[in-house]
Each structure stands twice: as C-alpha cells, then as structure tokens.
Amino acid sequence: MTSIAFDTLTKHAADVVTRRTSLLAMGGAALTAAVAEPSLTQAGKAGKKAKKKCKKQGQPCREFGEIACEAFVSPPDVEDCIAAANECCQSLTKCKGNQFFDCVISILGLDR
C-alpha cells in the first residue's frame, strides 16, 4: 500500500462517526494490503503467472466483501453493499489494484 493511499484513508477515517464504518475501513485496508502484491509481480517476466494469481484473488475478495457487509452494514443495505464489493473485486481479477483501491474508498464513503 502506498503512503498516499494510506494517508488518504487515515485522513478520511477521522471524519467517520460510527465505529462500524471505521472497522470496515480498517478491514478494507487489511484486504488491500494482502492482495496488492500480485499486481507488483506483473512487472517482471512472470506476466502469465501474475495474471493467474490475480484471477485467483476474485473469490477470496468476494467472500471477504460478503462477510464485511453482513457484519457492518444494516440489513436493508447489505445486498447493495455486497454488489458494490463484487464490482470492486472485478478489478482485482484483472490485476488493477489502483481501481480496486478507488472502488473500496468510494464504497466506504471516504472519497468526499
């Protein structure tokens, strides 16, 4: 995770009022830190291996998104949260970590 992305996340986290939302943001930061490595591998000769690794990140990302949404979002909005999280996970399967970060930050409402 770059220092700019982390700084942006922490600055906006201070504006978040509820504990649930800040916990979701921290969970999203942990997830992004865990899945950011495959996109770095693509720069080397192992482009095919990196793409395979990226494709494998989709399912764990969707599972985490579902668990996080069910834990931190009120029941009427859970399905919308899961759908939005699944859209973010699509960028991970294509090795586009920057788009993933932008998507997660917008879902959490930290892009104000």
Jmol script that loads the backbone (N, CA, C; Angstrom):
load data "model"
ATOM      1  N   MET A   1       0.860  -1.174   0.000  1.00  0.00           N
ATOM      2  CA  MET A   1       0.000   0.000   0.000  1.00  0.00           C
ATOM      3  C   MET A   1       0.894   1.220   0.000  1.00  0.00           C
ATOM      4  N   THR A   2       0.594   2.153  -0.846  1.00  0.00           N
ATOM      5  CA  THR A   2       1.409   3.352  -0.922  1.00  0.00           C
ATOM      6  C   THR A   2       1.088   4.273   0.237  1.00  0.00           C
ATOM      7  N   SER A   3       2.046   5.129   0.530  1.00  0.00           N
ATOM      8  CA  SER A   3       1.835   6.054   1.640  1.00  0.00           C
ATOM      9  C   SER A   3       0.723   7.048   1.327  1.00  0.00           C
ATOM     10  N   ILE A   4       0.552   7.382   0.050  1.00  0.00           N
ATOM     11  CA  ILE A   4      -0.502   8.324  -0.331  1.00  0.00           C
ATOM     12  C   ILE A   4      -1.878   7.710  -0.081  1.00  0.00           C
ATOM     13  N   ALA A   5      -2.051   6.443  -0.489  1.00  0.00           N
ATOM     14  CA  ALA A   5      -3.339   5.778  -0.270  1.00  0.00           C
ATOM     15  C   ALA A   5      -3.618   5.633   1.217  1.00  0.00           C
ATOM     16  N   PHE A   6      -2.591   5.290   1.993  1.00  0.00           N
ATOM     17  CA  PHE A   6      -2.777   5.124   3.427  1.00  0.00           C
ATOM     18  C   PHE A   6      -3.103   6.464   4.081  1.00  0.00           C
ATOM     19  N   ASP A   7      -2.397   7.524   3.675  1.00  0.00           N
ATOM     20  CA  ASP A   7      -2.674   8.843   4.233  1.00  0.00           C
ATOM     21  C   ASP A   7      -4.093   9.293   3.922  1.00  0.00           C
ATOM     22  N   THR A   8      -4.532   9.056   2.708  1.00  0.00           N
ATOM     23  CA  THR A   8      -5.897   9.413   2.324  1.00  0.00           C
ATOM     24  C   THR A   8      -6.908   8.650   3.163  1.00  0.00           C
ATOM     25  N   LEU A   9      -6.651   7.363   3.337  1.00  0.00           N
ATOM     26  CA  LEU A   9      -7.559   6.524   4.116  1.00  0.00           C
ATOM     27  C   LEU A   9      -7.629   6.997   5.561  1.00  0.00           C
ATOM     28  N   THR A  10      -6.482   7.289   6.180  1.00  0.00           N
ATOM     29  CA  THR A  10      -6.491   7.686   7.584  1.00  0.00           C
ATOM     30  C   THR A  10      -7.075   9.081   7.789  1.00  0.00           C
ATOM     31  N   LYS A  11      -6.821  10.001   6.837  1.00  0.00           N
ATOM     32  CA  LYS A  11      -7.386  11.351   6.972  1.00  0.00           C
ATOM     33  C   LYS A  11      -8.906  11.321   6.941  1.00  0.00           C
ATOM     34  N   HIS A  12      -9.436  10.540   6.014  1.00  0.00           N
ATOM     35  CA  HIS A  12     -10.894  10.466   5.891  1.00  0.00           C
ATOM     36  C   HIS A  12     -11.507   9.600   6.982  1.00  0.00           C
ATOM     37  N   ALA A  13     -10.746   8.685   7.543  1.00  0.00           N
ATOM     38  CA  ALA A  13     -11.279   7.840   8.614  1.00  0.00           C
ATOM     39  C   ALA A  13     -11.597   8.670   9.851  1.00  0.00           C
ATOM     40  N   ALA A  14     -10.891   9.780  10.030  1.00  0.00           N
ATOM     41  CA  ALA A  14     -11.150  10.652  11.173  1.00  0.00           C
ATOM     42  C   ALA A  14     -12.538  11.283  11.087  1.00  0.00           C
ATOM     43  N   ASP A  15     -13.051  11.446   9.867  1.00  0.00           N
ATOM     44  CA  ASP A  15     -14.376  12.040   9.684  1.00  0.00           C
ATOM     45  C   ASP A  15     -15.507  11.049   9.938  1.00  0.00           C
ATOM     46  N   VAL A  16     -15.189   9.783   9.963  1.00  0.00           N
ATOM     47  CA  VAL A  16     -16.206   8.742  10.119  1.00  0.00           C
ATOM     48  C   VAL A  16     -16.685   8.725  11.563  1.00  0.00           C
ATOM     49  N   VAL A  17     -17.986   8.735  11.729  1.00  0.00           N
ATOM     50  CA  VAL A  17     -18.556   8.858  13.060  1.00  0.00           C
ATOM     51  C   VAL A  17     -18.720   7.503  13.747  1.00  0.00           C
ATOM     52  N   THR A  18     -19.191   6.501  13.034  1.00  0.00           N
ATOM     53  CA  THR A  18     -19.511   5.243  13.673  1.00  0.00           C
ATOM     54  C   THR A  18     -18.310   4.318  13.764  1.00  0.00           C
ATOM     55  N   ARG A  19     -18.306   3.495  14.759  1.00  0.00           N
ATOM     56  CA  ARG A  19     -17.240   2.523  14.956  1.00  0.00           C
ATOM     57  C   ARG A  19     -17.282   1.445  13.877  1.00  0.00           C
ATOM     58  N   ARG A  20     -18.482   1.082  13.462  1.00  0.00           N
ATOM     59  CA  ARG A  20     -18.619   0.054  12.428  1.00  0.00           C
ATOM     60  C   ARG A  20     -17.944   0.465  11.129  1.00  0.00           C
ATOM     61  N   THR A  21     -18.162   1.687  10.732  1.00  0.00           N
ATOM     62  CA  THR A  21     -17.593   2.160   9.483  1.00  0.00           C
ATOM     63  C   THR A  21     -16.073   2.203   9.557  1.00  0.00           C
ATOM     64  N   SER A  22     -15.538   2.650  10.690  1.00  0.00           N
ATOM     65  CA  SER A  22     -14.081   2.690  10.802  1.00  0.00           C
ATOM     66  C   SER A  22     -13.506   1.281  10.846  1.00  0.00           C
ATOM     67  N   LEU A  23     -14.212   0.333  11.446  1.00  0.00           N
ATOM     68  CA  LEU A  23     -13.747  -1.059  11.433  1.00  0.00           C
ATOM     69  C   LEU A  23     -13.792  -1.627  10.020  1.00  0.00           C
ATOM     70  N   LEU A  24     -14.812  -1.272   9.264  1.00  0.00           N
ATOM     71  CA  LEU A  24     -14.898  -1.716   7.880  1.00  0.00           C
ATOM     72  C   LEU A  24     -13.754  -1.130   7.058  1.00  0.00           C
ATOM     73  N   ALA A  25     -13.428   0.122   7.315  1.00  0.00           N
ATOM     74  CA  ALA A  25     -12.305   0.754   6.611  1.00  0.00           C
ATOM     75  C   ALA A  25     -10.999   0.057   6.938  1.00  0.00           C
ATOM     76  N   MET A  26     -10.805  -0.290   8.184  1.00  0.00           N
ATOM     77  CA  MET A  26      -9.577  -0.987   8.565  1.00  0.00           C
ATOM     78  C   MET A  26      -9.537  -2.385   7.951  1.00  0.00           C
ATOM     79  N   GLY A  27     -10.682  -3.043   7.882  1.00  0.00           N
ATOM     80  CA  GLY A  27     -10.742  -4.349   7.224  1.00  0.00           C
ATOM     81  C   GLY A  27     -10.439  -4.226   5.741  1.00  0.00           C
ATOM     82  N   GLY A  28     -10.944  -3.185   5.117  1.00  0.00           N
ATOM     83  CA  GLY A  28     -10.654  -2.941   3.705  1.00  0.00           C
ATOM     84  C   GLY A  28      -9.185  -2.642   3.481  1.00  0.00           C
ATOM     85  N   ALA A  29      -8.580  -1.897   4.415  1.00  0.00           N
ATOM     86  CA  ALA A  29      -7.150  -1.607   4.292  1.00  0.00           C
ATOM     87  C   ALA A  29      -6.330  -2.880   4.427  1.00  0.00           C
ATOM     88  N   ALA A  30      -6.731  -3.750   5.352  1.00  0.00           N
ATOM     89  CA  ALA A  30      -6.011  -5.021   5.513  1.00  0.00           C
ATOM     90  C   ALA A  30      -6.162  -5.887   4.266  1.00  0.00           C
ATOM     91  N   LEU A  31      -7.368  -5.914   3.707  1.00  0.00           N
ATOM     92  CA  LEU A  31      -7.594  -6.694   2.488  1.00  0.00           C
ATOM     93  C   LEU A  31      -6.771  -6.151   1.331  1.00  0.00           C
ATOM     94  N   THR A  32      -6.752  -4.844   1.171  1.00  0.00           N
ATOM     95  CA  THR A  32      -5.990  -4.265   0.070  1.00  0.00           C
ATOM     96  C   THR A  32      -4.501  -4.502   0.234  1.00  0.00           C
ATOM     97  N   ALA A  33      -4.019  -4.470   1.465  1.00  0.00           N
ATOM     98  CA  ALA A  33      -2.600  -4.751   1.690  1.00  0.00           C
ATOM     99  C   ALA A  33      -2.283  -6.207   1.368  1.00  0.00           C
ATOM    100  N   ALA A  34      -3.229  -7.093   1.654  1.00  0.00           N
ATOM    101  CA  ALA A  34      -2.998  -8.517   1.402  1.00  0.00           C
ATOM    102  C   ALA A  34      -3.023  -8.861  -0.076  1.00  0.00           C
ATOM    103  N   VAL A  35      -3.822  -8.161  -0.859  1.00  0.00           N
ATOM    104  CA  VAL A  35      -3.969  -8.508  -2.274  1.00  0.00           C
ATOM    105  C   VAL A  35      -3.182  -7.598  -3.210  1.00  0.00           C
ATOM    106  N   ALA A  36      -2.489  -6.621  -2.692  1.00  0.00           N
ATOM    107  CA  ALA A  36      -1.755  -5.691  -3.552  1.00  0.00           C
ATOM    108  C   ALA A  36      -0.510  -6.323  -4.162  1.00  0.00           C
ATOM    109  N   GLU A  37       0.036  -7.339  -3.555  1.00  0.00           N
ATOM    110  CA  GLU A  37       1.278  -7.936  -4.025  1.00  0.00           C
ATOM    111  C   GLU A  37       1.212  -8.519  -5.428  1.00  0.00           C
ATOM    112  N   PRO A  38       0.151  -9.232  -5.848  1.00  0.00           N
ATOM    113  CA  PRO A  38       0.145  -9.797  -7.195  1.00  0.00           C
ATOM    114  C   PRO A  38       0.297  -8.766  -8.308  1.00  0.00           C
ATOM    115  N   SER A  39      -0.231  -7.574  -8.141  1.00  0.00           N
ATOM    116  CA  SER A  39      -0.094  -6.572  -9.197  1.00  0.00           C
ATOM    117  C   SER A  39       1.345  -6.103  -9.322  1.00  0.00           C
ATOM    118  N   LEU A  40       2.137  -6.211  -8.252  1.00  0.00           N
ATOM    119  CA  LEU A  40       3.535  -5.840  -8.317  1.00  0.00           C
ATOM    120  C   LEU A  40       4.341  -6.883  -9.088  1.00  0.00           C
ATOM    121  N   THR A  41       3.913  -8.116  -9.073  1.00  0.00           N
ATOM    122  CA  THR A  41       4.627  -9.196  -9.743  1.00  0.00           C
ATOM    123  C   THR A  41       4.528  -9.077 -11.253  1.00  0.00           C
ATOM    124  N   GLN A  42       3.527  -8.419 -11.752  1.00  0.00           N
ATOM    125  CA  GLN A  42       3.292  -8.334 -13.183  1.00  0.00           C
ATOM    126  C   GLN A  42       4.429  -7.619 -13.910  1.00  0.00           C
ATOM    127  N   ALA A  43       5.182  -6.805 -13.228  1.00  0.00           N
ATOM    128  CA  ALA A  43       6.236  -6.047 -13.876  1.00  0.00           C
ATOM    129  C   ALA A  43       7.383  -6.948 -14.350  1.00  0.00           C
ATOM    130  N   GLY A  44       7.558  -8.102 -13.754  1.00  0.00           N
ATOM    131  CA  GLY A  44       8.646  -8.996 -14.133  1.00  0.00           C
ATOM    132  C   GLY A  44       8.306  -9.840 -15.340  1.00  0.00           C
ATOM    133  N   LYS A  45       9.130 -10.873 -15.574  1.00  0.00           N
ATOM    134  CA  LYS A  45       8.923 -11.769 -16.712  1.00  0.00           C
ATOM    135  C   LYS A  45       7.741 -12.706 -16.504  1.00  0.00           C
ATOM    136  N   ALA A  46       7.271 -12.807 -15.297  1.00  0.00           N
ATOM    137  CA  ALA A  46       6.231 -13.773 -14.965  1.00  0.00           C
ATOM    138  C   ALA A  46       4.841 -13.191 -15.162  1.00  0.00           C
ATOM    139  N   GLY A  47       4.585 -12.551 -16.300  1.00  0.00           N
ATOM    140  CA  GLY A  47       3.291 -11.919 -16.558  1.00  0.00           C
ATOM    141  C   GLY A  47       2.134 -12.892 -16.525  1.00  0.00           C
ATOM    142  N   LYS A  48       2.324 -14.096 -17.111  1.00  0.00           N
ATOM    143  CA  LYS A  48       1.240 -15.088 -17.109  1.00  0.00           C
ATOM    144  C   LYS A  48       0.952 -15.569 -15.697  1.00  0.00           C
ATOM    145  N   LYS A  49       2.008 -15.784 -14.911  1.00  0.00           N
ATOM    146  CA  LYS A  49       1.809 -16.229 -13.532  1.00  0.00           C
ATOM    147  C   LYS A  49       1.088 -15.159 -12.718  1.00  0.00           C
ATOM    148  N   ALA A  50       1.452 -13.918 -12.950  1.00  0.00           N
ATOM    149  CA  ALA A  50       0.808 -12.824 -12.226  1.00  0.00           C
ATOM    150  C   ALA A  50      -0.674 -12.749 -12.568  1.00  0.00           C
ATOM    151  N   LYS A  51      -1.005 -12.904 -13.842  1.00  0.00           N
ATOM    152  CA  LYS A  51      -2.414 -12.856 -14.239  1.00  0.00           C
ATOM    153  C   LYS A  51      -3.197 -14.000 -13.615  1.00  0.00           C
ATOM    154  N   LYS A  52      -2.579 -15.186 -13.523  1.00  0.00           N
ATOM    155  CA  LYS A  52      -3.254 -16.317 -12.876  1.00  0.00           C
ATOM    156  C   LYS A  52      -3.485 -16.020 -11.405  1.00  0.00           C
ATOM    157  N   LYS A  53      -2.483 -15.417 -10.755  1.00  0.00           N
ATOM    158  CA  LYS A  53      -2.632 -15.075  -9.346  1.00  0.00           C
ATOM    159  C   LYS A  53      -3.747 -14.044  -9.158  1.00  0.00           C
ATOM    160  N   CYS A  54      -3.798 -13.092 -10.067  1.00  0.00           N
ATOM    161  CA  CYS A  54      -4.836 -12.067  -9.963  1.00  0.00           C
ATOM    162  C   CYS A  54      -6.226 -12.674 -10.105  1.00  0.00           C
ATOM    163  N   LYS A  55      -6.382 -13.596 -11.048  1.00  0.00           N
ATOM    164  CA  LYS A  55      -7.686 -14.233 -11.239  1.00  0.00           C
ATOM    165  C   LYS A  55      -8.114 -14.984  -9.989  1.00  0.00           C
ATOM    166  N   LYS A  56      -7.146 -15.545  -9.269  1.00  0.00           N
ATOM    167  CA  LYS A  56      -7.462 -16.296  -8.049  1.00  0.00           C
ATOM    168  C   LYS A  56      -7.882 -15.390  -6.896  1.00  0.00           C
ATOM    169  N   GLN A  57      -7.601 -14.091  -6.981  1.00  0.00           N
ATOM    170  CA  GLN A  57      -7.946 -13.170  -5.900  1.00  0.00           C
ATOM    171  C   GLN A  57      -9.435 -12.826  -5.863  1.00  0.00           C
ATOM    172  N   GLY A  58     -10.150 -13.093  -6.941  1.00  0.00           N
ATOM    173  CA  GLY A  58     -11.556 -12.707  -7.014  1.00  0.00           C
ATOM    174  C   GLY A  58     -12.434 -13.371  -5.969  1.00  0.00           C
ATOM    175  N   GLN A  59     -12.345 -14.676  -5.847  1.00  0.00           N
ATOM    176  CA  GLN A  59     -13.204 -15.401  -4.907  1.00  0.00           C
ATOM    177  C   GLN A  59     -12.941 -15.010  -3.447  1.00  0.00           C
ATOM    178  N   PRO A  60     -11.674 -14.981  -2.972  1.00  0.00           N
ATOM    179  CA  PRO A  60     -11.462 -14.541  -1.589  1.00  0.00           C
ATOM    180  C   PRO A  60     -11.929 -13.108  -1.347  1.00  0.00           C
ATOM    181  N   CYS A  61     -11.781 -12.271  -2.350  1.00  0.00           N
ATOM    182  CA  CYS A  61     -12.234 -10.882  -2.226  1.00  0.00           C
ATOM    183  C   CYS A  61     -13.751 -10.829  -2.065  1.00  0.00           C
ATOM    184  N   ARG A  62     -14.470 -11.588  -2.892  1.00  0.00           N
ATOM    185  CA  ARG A  62     -15.941 -11.602  -2.801  1.00  0.00           C
ATOM    186  C   ARG A  62     -16.401 -12.172  -1.459  1.00  0.00           C
ATOM    187  N   GLU A  63     -15.721 -13.211  -0.972  1.00  0.00           N
ATOM    188  CA  GLU A  63     -16.084 -13.790   0.322  1.00  0.00           C
ATOM    189  C   GLU A  63     -15.873 -12.781   1.443  1.00  0.00           C
ATOM    190  N   PHE A  64     -14.729 -12.083   1.404  1.00  0.00           N
ATOM    191  CA  PHE A  64     -14.464 -11.071   2.427  1.00  0.00           C
ATOM    192  C   PHE A  64     -15.488  -9.941   2.356  1.00  0.00           C
ATOM    193  N   GLY A  65     -15.813  -9.507   1.144  1.00  0.00           N
ATOM    194  CA  GLY A  65     -16.796  -8.439   0.985  1.00  0.00           C
ATOM    195  C   GLY A  65     -18.151  -8.817   1.552  1.00  0.00           C
ATOM    196  N   GLU A  66     -18.554 -10.066   1.312  1.00  0.00           N
ATOM    197  CA  GLU A  66     -19.843 -10.531   1.834  1.00  0.00           C
ATOM    198  C   GLU A  66     -19.836 -10.551   3.357  1.00  0.00           C
ATOM    199  N   ILE A  67     -18.759 -11.072   3.940  1.00  0.00           N
ATOM    200  CA  ILE A  67     -18.658 -11.142   5.405  1.00  0.00           C
ATOM    201  C   ILE A  67     -18.634  -9.739   6.003  1.00  0.00           C
ATOM    202  N   ALA A  68     -17.846  -8.839   5.405  1.00  0.00           N
ATOM    203  CA  ALA A  68     -17.740  -7.473   5.924  1.00  0.00           C
ATOM    204  C   ALA A  68     -19.072  -6.741   5.818  1.00  0.00           C
ATOM    205  N   CYS A  69     -19.757  -6.899   4.694  1.00  0.00           N
ATOM    206  CA  CYS A  69     -21.048  -6.222   4.524  1.00  0.00           C
ATOM    207  C   CYS A  69     -22.080  -6.735   5.522  1.00  0.00           C
ATOM    208  N   GLU A  70     -22.108  -8.045   5.729  1.00  0.00           N
ATOM    209  CA  GLU A  70     -23.072  -8.606   6.678  1.00  0.00           C
ATOM    210  C   GLU A  70     -22.752  -8.170   8.104  1.00  0.00           C
ATOM    211  N   ALA A  71     -21.468  -7.969   8.411  1.00  0.00           N
ATOM    212  CA  ALA A  71     -21.083  -7.602   9.766  1.00  0.00           C
ATOM    213  C   ALA A  71     -21.272  -6.113  10.059  1.00  0.00           C
ATOM    214  N   PHE A  72     -21.068  -5.256   9.057  1.00  0.00           N
ATOM    215  CA  PHE A  72     -21.001  -3.833   9.336  1.00  0.00           C
ATOM    216  C   PHE A  72     -22.087  -2.982   8.695  1.00  0.00           C
ATOM    217  N   VAL A  73     -22.947  -3.574   7.875  1.00  0.00           N
ATOM    218  CA  VAL A  73     -23.981  -2.787   7.199  1.00  0.00           C
ATOM    219  C   VAL A  73     -25.348  -3.229   7.697  1.00  0.00           C
ATOM    220  N   SER A  74     -26.240  -2.271   7.876  1.00  0.00           N
ATOM    221  CA  SER A  74     -27.576  -2.600   8.366  1.00  0.00           C
ATOM    222  C   SER A  74     -28.339  -3.417   7.318  1.00  0.00           C
ATOM    223  N   PRO A  75     -29.234  -4.312   7.754  1.00  0.00           N
ATOM    224  CA  PRO A  75     -29.902  -5.277   6.861  1.00  0.00           C
ATOM    225  C   PRO A  75     -30.510  -4.748   5.572  1.00  0.00           C
ATOM    226  N   PRO A  76     -31.156  -3.626   5.512  1.00  0.00           N
ATOM    227  CA  PRO A  76     -31.720  -3.263   4.202  1.00  0.00           C
ATOM    228  C   PRO A  76     -30.646  -2.974   3.143  1.00  0.00           C
ATOM    229  N   ASP A  77     -29.463  -2.580   3.556  1.00  0.00           N
ATOM    230  CA  ASP A  77     -28.423  -2.174   2.613  1.00  0.00           C
ATOM    231  C   ASP A  77     -27.369  -3.244   2.357  1.00  0.00           C
ATOM    232  N   VAL A  78     -27.514  -4.428   2.946  1.00  0.00           N
ATOM    233  CA  VAL A  78     -26.497  -5.466   2.827  1.00  0.00           C
ATOM    234  C   VAL A  78     -26.314  -5.913   1.382  1.00  0.00           C
ATOM    235  N   GLU A  79     -27.402  -6.141   0.669  1.00  0.00           N
ATOM    236  CA  GLU A  79     -27.305  -6.626  -0.714  1.00  0.00           C
ATOM    237  C   GLU A  79     -26.616  -5.604  -1.615  1.00  0.00           C
ATOM    238  N   ASP A  80     -26.906  -4.318  -1.412  1.00  0.00           N
ATOM    239  CA  ASP A  80     -26.246  -3.274  -2.200  1.00  0.00           C
ATOM    240  C   ASP A  80     -24.752  -3.234  -1.902  1.00  0.00           C
ATOM    241  N   CYS A  81     -24.407  -3.394  -0.642  1.00  0.00           N
ATOM    242  CA  CYS A  81     -23.005  -3.412  -0.230  1.00  0.00           C
ATOM    243  C   CYS A  81     -22.273  -4.583  -0.879  1.00  0.00           C
ATOM    244  N   ILE A  82     -22.887  -5.768  -0.865  1.00  0.00           N
ATOM    245  CA  ILE A  82     -22.271  -6.957  -1.462  1.00  0.00           C
ATOM    246  C   ILE A  82     -22.083  -6.770  -2.963  1.00  0.00           C
ATOM    247  N   ALA A  83     -23.080  -6.205  -3.621  1.00  0.00           N
ATOM    248  CA  ALA A  83     -22.977  -5.958  -5.066  1.00  0.00           C
ATOM    249  C   ALA A  83     -21.845  -4.977  -5.372  1.00  0.00           C
ATOM    250  N   ALA A  84     -21.726  -3.939  -4.567  1.00  0.00           N
ATOM    251  CA  ALA A  84     -20.654  -2.961  -4.772  1.00  0.00           C
ATOM    252  C   ALA A  84     -19.289  -3.591  -4.506  1.00  0.00           C
ATOM    253  N   ALA A  85     -19.194  -4.421  -3.472  1.00  0.00           N
ATOM    254  CA  ALA A  85     -17.928  -5.101  -3.165  1.00  0.00           C
ATOM    255  C   ALA A  85     -17.534  -6.041  -4.299  1.00  0.00           C
ATOM    256  N   ASN A  86     -18.512  -6.726  -4.888  1.00  0.00           N
ATOM    257  CA  ASN A  86     -18.224  -7.628  -6.008  1.00  0.00           C
ATOM    258  C   ASN A  86     -17.696  -6.850  -7.216  1.00  0.00           C
ATOM    259  N   GLU A  87     -18.212  -5.657  -7.442  1.00  0.00           N
ATOM    260  CA  GLU A  87     -17.709  -4.824  -8.529  1.00  0.00           C
ATOM    261  C   GLU A  87     -16.252  -4.445  -8.293  1.00  0.00           C
ATOM    262  N   CYS A  88     -15.917  -4.146  -7.037  1.00  0.00           N
ATOM    263  CA  CYS A  88     -14.521  -3.819  -6.709  1.00  0.00           C
ATOM    264  C   CYS A  88     -13.617  -5.023  -6.955  1.00  0.00           C
ATOM    265  N   CYS A  89     -14.100  -6.199  -6.632  1.00  0.00           N
ATOM    266  CA  CYS A  89     -13.294  -7.416  -6.787  1.00  0.00           C
ATOM    267  C   CYS A  89     -12.999  -7.711  -8.256  1.00  0.00           C
ATOM    268  N   GLN A  90     -13.840  -7.243  -9.172  1.00  0.00           N
ATOM    269  CA  GLN A  90     -13.593  -7.454 -10.600  1.00  0.00           C
ATOM    270  C   GLN A  90     -12.275  -6.820 -11.031  1.00  0.00           C
ATOM    271  N   SER A  91     -11.947  -5.664 -10.457  1.00  0.00           N
ATOM    272  CA  SER A  91     -10.687  -5.017 -10.839  1.00  0.00           C
ATOM    273  C   SER A  91      -9.488  -5.802 -10.327  1.00  0.00           C
ATOM    274  N   LEU A  92      -9.652  -6.505  -9.205  1.00  0.00           N
ATOM    275  CA  LEU A  92      -8.545  -7.337  -8.709  1.00  0.00           C
ATOM    276  C   LEU A  92      -8.262  -8.502  -9.639  1.00  0.00           C
ATOM    277  N   THR A  93      -9.296  -9.091 -10.202  1.00  0.00           N
ATOM    278  CA  THR A  93      -9.090 -10.240 -11.079  1.00  0.00           C
ATOM    279  C   THR A  93      -8.385  -9.837 -12.372  1.00  0.00           C
ATOM    280  N   LYS A  94      -8.339  -8.537 -12.652  1.00  0.00           N
ATOM    281  CA  LYS A  94      -7.667  -8.035 -13.854  1.00  0.00           C
ATOM    282  C   LYS A  94      -6.347  -7.348 -13.510  1.00  0.00           C
ATOM    283  N   CYS A  95      -5.847  -7.574 -12.291  1.00  0.00           N
ATOM    284  CA  CYS A  95      -4.568  -7.011 -11.818  1.00  0.00           C
ATOM    285  C   CYS A  95      -4.568  -5.482 -11.803  1.00  0.00           C
ATOM    286  N   LYS A  96      -5.704  -4.880 -11.511  1.00  0.00           N
ATOM    287  CA  LYS A  96      -5.799  -3.423 -11.474  1.00  0.00           C
ATOM    288  C   LYS A  96      -6.033  -2.976 -10.032  1.00  0.00           C
ATOM    289  N   GLY A  97      -4.951  -3.002  -9.268  1.00  0.00           N
ATOM    290  CA  GLY A  97      -5.021  -2.662  -7.853  1.00  0.00           C
ATOM    291  C   GLY A  97      -5.472  -1.241  -7.596  1.00  0.00           C
ATOM    292  N   ASN A  98      -5.038  -0.283  -8.424  1.00  0.00           N
ATOM    293  CA  ASN A  98      -5.436   1.112  -8.219  1.00  0.00           C
ATOM    294  C   ASN A  98      -6.943   1.289  -8.324  1.00  0.00           C
ATOM    295  N   GLN A  99      -7.556   0.633  -9.307  1.00  0.00           N
ATOM    296  CA  GLN A  99      -9.012   0.718  -9.442  1.00  0.00           C
ATOM    297  C   GLN A  99      -9.702   0.082  -8.243  1.00  0.00           C
ATOM    298  N   PHE A 100      -9.122  -0.988  -7.717  1.00  0.00           N
ATOM    299  CA  PHE A 100      -9.688  -1.642  -6.542  1.00  0.00           C
ATOM    300  C   PHE A 100      -9.683  -0.680  -5.360  1.00  0.00           C
ATOM    301  N   PHE A 101      -8.543  -0.025  -5.120  1.00  0.00           N
ATOM    302  CA  PHE A 101      -8.450   0.920  -4.009  1.00  0.00           C
ATOM    303  C   PHE A 101      -9.463   2.044  -4.153  1.00  0.00           C
ATOM    304  N   ASP A 102      -9.556   2.605  -5.348  1.00  0.00           N
ATOM    305  CA  ASP A 102     -10.511   3.683  -5.588  1.00  0.00           C
ATOM    306  C   ASP A 102     -11.943   3.229  -5.328  1.00  0.00           C
ATOM    307  N   CYS A 103     -12.260   2.013  -5.758  1.00  0.00           N
ATOM    308  CA  CYS A 103     -13.605   1.469  -5.572  1.00  0.00           C
ATOM    309  C   CYS A 103     -13.928   1.288  -4.093  1.00  0.00           C
ATOM    310  N   VAL A 104     -12.987   0.701  -3.347  1.00  0.00           N
ATOM    311  CA  VAL A 104     -13.206   0.462  -1.912  1.00  0.00           C
ATOM    312  C   VAL A 104     -13.362   1.784  -1.174  1.00  0.00           C
ATOM    313  N   ILE A 105     -12.525   2.757  -1.502  1.00  0.00           N
ATOM    314  CA  ILE A 105     -12.609   4.061  -0.840  1.00  0.00           C
ATOM    315  C   ILE A 105     -13.957   4.723  -1.127  1.00  0.00           C
ATOM    316  N   SER A 106     -14.463   4.584  -2.354  1.00  0.00           N
ATOM    317  CA  SER A 106     -15.757   5.190  -2.665  1.00  0.00           C
ATOM    318  C   SER A 106     -16.895   4.462  -1.961  1.00  0.00           C
ATOM    319  N   ILE A 107     -16.807   3.128  -1.836  1.00  0.00           N
ATOM    320  CA  ILE A 107     -17.846   2.379  -1.122  1.00  0.00           C
ATOM    321  C   ILE A 107     -17.894   2.800   0.344  1.00  0.00           C
ATOM    322  N   LEU A 108     -16.722   2.995   0.932  1.00  0.00           N
ATOM    323  CA  LEU A 108     -16.660   3.374   2.341  1.00  0.00           C
ATOM    324  C   LEU A 108     -17.034   4.835   2.561  1.00  0.00           C
ATOM    325  N   GLY A 109     -17.196   5.582   1.467  1.00  0.00           N
ATOM    326  CA  GLY A 109     -17.573   6.992   1.599  1.00  0.00           C
ATOM    327  C   GLY A 109     -16.410   7.859   2.024  1.00  0.00           C
ATOM    328  N   LEU A 110     -15.195   7.420   1.745  1.00  0.00           N
ATOM    329  CA  LEU A 110     -14.017   8.171   2.159  1.00  0.00           C
ATOM    330  C   LEU A 110     -13.502   9.081   1.060  1.00  0.00           C
ATOM    331  N   ASP A 111     -14.196   9.185  -0.054  1.00  0.00           N
ATOM    332  CA  ASP A 111     -13.740   9.987  -1.176  1.00  0.00           C
ATOM    333  C   ASP A 111     -14.373  11.376  -1.209  1.00  0.00           C
ATOM    334  N   ARG A 112     -14.827  11.826  -0.102  1.00  0.00           N
ATOM    335  CA  ARG A 112     -15.518  13.120  -0.020  1.00  0.00           C
ATOM    336  C   ARG A 112     -14.652  14.245  -0.416  1.00  0.00           C
TER     337      ARG A 112
END
end "model"
wireframe off; spacefill off
backbone 0.3
color backbone group
